[in-house]
Amino acid sequence: MSLGRRAPDVDYLTRDYEGFRQLLVSLVDRAGTRWTERATADLGVMVLEMLAHQLDLLAYAGDRVAEEGF
């Protein structure tokens, strides 16, 4: 990564699977990779969707912990 490139903006309001999936796909697109396949059967898409699912569970758990404090 060159020093002139700016880090991508992170949407901290993303709290669900679809939002995380769209965020991850946009990050891959902005990275300028040669990965263009977006079929559900693609291994990269499968890993991306598993990560989005885990982020969704993590956001849910974080919300539950935050609600316990009130």
Chimera marker file (.cmm) of the C-alpha trace (Angstrom):
<marker_set name="trace">
<marker id="1" x="0.000" y="0.000" z="0.000" r="1" g="1" b="0" radius="0.5"/>
<marker id="2" x="1.487" y="3.315" z="-0.982" r="1" g="1" b="0" radius="0.5"/>
<marker id="3" x="1.509" y="6.222" z="1.430" r="1" g="1" b="0" radius="0.5"/>
<marker id="4" x="-0.687" y="8.306" z="-0.875" r="1" g="1" b="0" radius="0.5"/>
<marker id="5" x="-3.671" y="5.942" z="-0.697" r="1" g="1" b="0" radius="0.5"/>
<marker id="6" x="-6.368" y="6.693" z="1.801" r="1" g="1" b="0" radius="0.5"/>
<marker id="7" x="-7.915" y="3.974" z="3.921" r="1" g="1" b="0" radius="0.5"/>
<marker id="8" x="-11.485" y="3.135" z="2.877" r="1" g="1" b="0" radius="0.5"/>
<marker id="9" x="-14.277" y="4.650" z="4.898" r="1" g="1" b="0" radius="0.5"/>
<marker id="10" x="-15.903" y="2.193" z="7.283" r="1" g="1" b="0" radius="0.5"/>
<marker id="11" x="-19.645" y="2.316" z="7.792" r="1" g="1" b="0" radius="0.5"/>
<marker id="12" x="-20.021" y="1.771" z="11.533" r="1" g="1" b="0" radius="0.5"/>
<marker id="13" x="-23.803" y="1.560" z="11.199" r="1" g="1" b="0" radius="0.5"/>
<marker id="14" x="-23.626" y="-1.710" z="9.262" r="1" g="1" b="0" radius="0.5"/>
<marker id="15" x="-25.156" y="-4.260" z="11.626" r="1" g="1" b="0" radius="0.5"/>
<marker id="16" x="-26.582" y="-7.074" z="9.479" r="1" g="1" b="0" radius="0.5"/>
<marker id="17" x="-25.486" y="-9.819" z="7.078" r="1" g="1" b="0" radius="0.5"/>
<marker id="18" x="-26.488" y="-8.042" z="3.877" r="1" g="1" b="0" radius="0.5"/>
<marker id="19" x="-24.790" y="-4.830" z="4.928" r="1" g="1" b="0" radius="0.5"/>
<marker id="20" x="-21.566" y="-6.629" z="5.813" r="1" g="1" b="0" radius="0.5"/>
<marker id="21" x="-21.694" y="-8.616" z="2.557" r="1" g="1" b="0" radius="0.5"/>
<marker id="22" x="-22.119" y="-5.462" z="0.481" r="1" g="1" b="0" radius="0.5"/>
<marker id="23" x="-19.317" y="-3.760" z="2.410" r="1" g="1" b="0" radius="0.5"/>
<marker id="24" x="-16.944" y="-6.681" z="1.819" r="1" g="1" b="0" radius="0.5"/>
<marker id="25" x="-17.786" y="-6.881" z="-1.893" r="1" g="1" b="0" radius="0.5"/>
<marker id="26" x="-17.177" y="-3.150" z="-2.282" r="1" g="1" b="0" radius="0.5"/>
<marker id="27" x="-13.829" y="-3.465" z="-0.462" r="1" g="1" b="0" radius="0.5"/>
<marker id="28" x="-12.792" y="-6.248" z="-2.844" r="1" g="1" b="0" radius="0.5"/>
<marker id="29" x="-13.871" y="-4.145" z="-5.825" r="1" g="1" b="0" radius="0.5"/>
<marker id="30" x="-11.928" y="-1.111" z="-4.588" r="1" g="1" b="0" radius="0.5"/>
<marker id="31" x="-8.813" y="-3.196" z="-3.975" r="1" g="1" b="0" radius="0.5"/>
<marker id="32" x="-8.411" y="-3.564" z="-7.722" r="1" g="1" b="0" radius="0.5"/>
<marker id="33" x="-8.032" y="-7.334" z="-7.730" r="1" g="1" b="0" radius="0.5"/>
<marker id="34" x="-8.578" y="-9.520" z="-10.761" r="1" g="1" b="0" radius="0.5"/>
<marker id="35" x="-11.296" y="-11.425" z="-8.903" r="1" g="1" b="0" radius="0.5"/>
<marker id="36" x="-14.474" y="-10.690" z="-10.825" r="1" g="1" b="0" radius="0.5"/>
<marker id="37" x="-16.513" y="-13.857" z="-10.284" r="1" g="1" b="0" radius="0.5"/>
<marker id="38" x="-19.555" y="-13.208" z="-8.103" r="1" g="1" b="0" radius="0.5"/>
<marker id="39" x="-21.442" y="-16.496" z="-8.480" r="1" g="1" b="0" radius="0.5"/>
<marker id="40" x="-22.640" y="-18.076" z="-5.246" r="1" g="1" b="0" radius="0.5"/>
<marker id="41" x="-20.650" y="-21.243" z="-6.031" r="1" g="1" b="0" radius="0.5"/>
<marker id="42" x="-17.349" y="-19.316" z="-6.181" r="1" g="1" b="0" radius="0.5"/>
<marker id="43" x="-15.007" y="-20.166" z="-3.302" r="1" g="1" b="0" radius="0.5"/>
<marker id="44" x="-14.142" y="-16.503" z="-2.712" r="1" g="1" b="0" radius="0.5"/>
<marker id="45" x="-17.811" y="-15.548" z="-2.474" r="1" g="1" b="0" radius="0.5"/>
<marker id="46" x="-18.387" y="-18.415" z="-0.063" r="1" g="1" b="0" radius="0.5"/>
<marker id="47" x="-15.569" y="-17.216" z="2.221" r="1" g="1" b="0" radius="0.5"/>
<marker id="48" x="-16.815" y="-13.631" z="1.942" r="1" g="1" b="0" radius="0.5"/>
<marker id="49" x="-20.341" y="-14.710" z="2.912" r="1" g="1" b="0" radius="0.5"/>
<marker id="50" x="-19.042" y="-16.762" z="5.852" r="1" g="1" b="0" radius="0.5"/>
<marker id="51" x="-17.146" y="-13.707" z="7.089" r="1" g="1" b="0" radius="0.5"/>
<marker id="52" x="-20.268" y="-11.551" z="6.685" r="1" g="1" b="0" radius="0.5"/>
<marker id="53" x="-22.250" y="-14.118" z="8.695" r="1" g="1" b="0" radius="0.5"/>
<marker id="54" x="-19.682" y="-14.148" z="11.502" r="1" g="1" b="0" radius="0.5"/>
<marker id="55" x="-19.609" y="-10.338" z="11.566" r="1" g="1" b="0" radius="0.5"/>
<marker id="56" x="-23.407" y="-10.372" z="11.830" r="1" g="1" b="0" radius="0.5"/>
<marker id="57" x="-23.211" y="-12.704" z="14.840" r="1" g="1" b="0" radius="0.5"/>
<marker id="58" x="-20.495" y="-10.556" z="16.405" r="1" g="1" b="0" radius="0.5"/>
<marker id="59" x="-22.579" y="-7.401" z="15.945" r="1" g="1" b="0" radius="0.5"/>
<marker id="60" x="-25.577" y="-9.162" z="17.513" r="1" g="1" b="0" radius="0.5"/>
<marker id="61" x="-23.509" y="-10.263" z="20.513" r="1" g="1" b="0" radius="0.5"/>
<marker id="62" x="-22.094" y="-6.759" z="20.894" r="1" g="1" b="0" radius="0.5"/>
<marker id="63" x="-25.582" y="-5.284" z="20.864" r="1" g="1" b="0" radius="0.5"/>
<marker id="64" x="-26.727" y="-7.771" z="23.509" r="1" g="1" b="0" radius="0.5"/>
<marker id="65" x="-23.804" y="-6.889" z="25.775" r="1" g="1" b="0" radius="0.5"/>
<marker id="66" x="-24.437" y="-3.174" z="25.297" r="1" g="1" b="0" radius="0.5"/>
<marker id="67" x="-28.120" y="-3.588" z="26.189" r="1" g="1" b="0" radius="0.5"/>
<marker id="68" x="-27.232" y="-5.431" z="29.402" r="1" g="1" b="0" radius="0.5"/>
<marker id="69" x="-25.593" y="-2.276" z="30.713" r="1" g="1" b="0" radius="0.5"/>
<marker id="70" x="-28.814" y="-0.275" z="30.671" r="1" g="1" b="0" radius="0.5"/>
<link id1="1" id2="2" r="1" g="1" b="0" radius="0.2"/>
<link id1="2" id2="3" r="1" g="1" b="0" radius="0.2"/>
<link id1="3" id2="4" r="1" g="1" b="0" radius="0.2"/>
<link id1="4" id2="5" r="1" g="1" b="0" radius="0.2"/>
<link id1="5" id2="6" r="1" g="1" b="0" radius="0.2"/>
<link id1="6" id2="7" r="1" g="1" b="0" radius="0.2"/>
<link id1="7" id2="8" r="1" g="1" b="0" radius="0.2"/>
<link id1="8" id2="9" r="1" g="1" b="0" radius="0.2"/>
<link id1="9" id2="10" r="1" g="1" b="0" radius="0.2"/>
<link id1="10" id2="11" r="1" g="1" b="0" radius="0.2"/>
<link id1="11" id2="12" r="1" g="1" b="0" radius="0.2"/>
<link id1="12" id2="13" r="1" g="1" b="0" radius="0.2"/>
<link id1="13" id2="14" r="1" g="1" b="0" radius="0.2"/>
<link id1="14" id2="15" r="1" g="1" b="0" radius="0.2"/>
<link id1="15" id2="16" r="1" g="1" b="0" radius="0.2"/>
<link id1="16" id2="17" r="1" g="1" b="0" radius="0.2"/>
<link id1="17" id2="18" r="1" g="1" b="0" radius="0.2"/>
<link id1="18" id2="19" r="1" g="1" b="0" radius="0.2"/>
<link id1="19" id2="20" r="1" g="1" b="0" radius="0.2"/>
<link id1="20" id2="21" r="1" g="1" b="0" radius="0.2"/>
<link id1="21" id2="22" r="1" g="1" b="0" radius="0.2"/>
<link id1="22" id2="23" r="1" g="1" b="0" radius="0.2"/>
<link id1="23" id2="24" r="1" g="1" b="0" radius="0.2"/>
<link id1="24" id2="25" r="1" g="1" b="0" radius="0.2"/>
<link id1="25" id2="26" r="1" g="1" b="0" radius="0.2"/>
<link id1="26" id2="27" r="1" g="1" b="0" radius="0.2"/>
<link id1="27" id2="28" r="1" g="1" b="0" radius="0.2"/>
<link id1="28" id2="29" r="1" g="1" b="0" radius="0.2"/>
<link id1="29" id2="30" r="1" g="1" b="0" radius="0.2"/>
<link id1="30" id2="31" r="1" g="1" b="0" radius="0.2"/>
<link id1="31" id2="32" r="1" g="1" b="0" radius="0.2"/>
<link id1="32" id2="33" r="1" g="1" b="0" radius="0.2"/>
<link id1="33" id2="34" r="1" g="1" b="0" radius="0.2"/>
<link id1="34" id2="35" r="1" g="1" b="0" radius="0.2"/>
<link id1="35" id2="36" r="1" g="1" b="0" radius="0.2"/>
<link id1="36" id2="37" r="1" g="1" b="0" radius="0.2"/>
<link id1="37" id2="38" r="1" g="1" b="0" radius="0.2"/>
<link id1="38" id2="39" r="1" g="1" b="0" radius="0.2"/>
<link id1="39" id2="40" r="1" g="1" b="0" radius="0.2"/>
<link id1="40" id2="41" r="1" g="1" b="0" radius="0.2"/>
<link id1="41" id2="42" r="1" g="1" b="0" radius="0.2"/>
<link id1="42" id2="43" r="1" g="1" b="0" radius="0.2"/>
<link id1="43" id2="44" r="1" g="1" b="0" radius="0.2"/>
<link id1="44" id2="45" r="1" g="1" b="0" radius="0.2"/>
<link id1="45" id2="46" r="1" g="1" b="0" radius="0.2"/>
<link id1="46" id2="47" r="1" g="1" b="0" radius="0.2"/>
<link id1="47" id2="48" r="1" g="1" b="0" radius="0.2"/>
<link id1="48" id2="49" r="1" g="1" b="0" radius="0.2"/>
<link id1="49" id2="50" r="1" g="1" b="0" radius="0.2"/>
<link id1="50" id2="51" r="1" g="1" b="0" radius="0.2"/>
<link id1="51" id2="52" r="1" g="1" b="0" radius="0.2"/>
<link id1="52" id2="53" r="1" g="1" b="0" radius="0.2"/>
<link id1="53" id2="54" r="1" g="1" b="0" radius="0.2"/>
<link id1="54" id2="55" r="1" g="1" b="0" radius="0.2"/>
<link id1="55" id2="56" r="1" g="1" b="0" radius="0.2"/>
<link id1="56" id2="57" r="1" g="1" b="0" radius="0.2"/>
<link id1="57" id2="58" r="1" g="1" b="0" radius="0.2"/>
<link id1="58" id2="59" r="1" g="1" b="0" radius="0.2"/>
<link id1="59" id2="60" r="1" g="1" b="0" radius="0.2"/>
<link id1="60" id2="61" r="1" g="1" b="0" radius="0.2"/>
<link id1="61" id2="62" r="1" g="1" b="0" radius="0.2"/>
<link id1="62" id2="63" r="1" g="1" b="0" radius="0.2"/>
<link id1="63" id2="64" r="1" g="1" b="0" radius="0.2"/>
<link id1="64" id2="65" r="1" g="1" b="0" radius="0.2"/>
<link id1="65" id2="66" r="1" g="1" b="0" radius="0.2"/>
<link id1="66" id2="67" r="1" g="1" b="0" radius="0.2"/>
<link id1="67" id2="68" r="1" g="1" b="0" radius="0.2"/>
<link id1="68" id2="69" r="1" g="1" b="0" radius="0.2"/>
<link id1="69" id2="70" r="1" g="1" b="0" radius="0.2"/>
</marker_set>
